[in-house]
Amino acid sequence: MLSNLIKDINRRQWIAEAAYFKAEARNFAPGKALDDWREAEMAYANMLISLYVEVLAEDGPITLVGLQQLAQLLEVEKTDDLLSEDELIRAIQQAAKHRPCFRAENDRLCEEQHCQWVKECRRLVSVWCR
């Protein structure tokens, strides 16, 4: 499902182009190329996660296969060793430079402000608190 939506996106090309536009926006000032690249990598990861979450909202529940595909696209290592949805989402969060907290703490709401999994986390916390 997700792989069909992004099959034409070449990860490295996308990141390189995004980093170029970041450098262009700051008039190619020297010494920031690595920062531009890292920011572009994060933007790419967040774009993929957002696509997955949007598809999830339309197509139904989280699937292990879908999460494994997303993790592979984000170049998470050893995705076949991660056998639960929780582990996969935490690995995906870590790849996107977010605190890997999905379903980790059931006694409070997540404090992450820009994590794409926040709605799912809040839904789970509300279930736990019943």
Secondary structure, DSSP 8 states (H G I E B T S, - for coil): -HHHHHTT--HHHHHHHHHHHHHHHTTT-TT-HHHHHHHHHHHHHHHHHHHHHHHHHHH-S--HHHHHHHHHHTT-TTGGG--SHHHHHHHHHHHTTS---TTT-TTS----SS-TTHHHHHHHHHHHT-
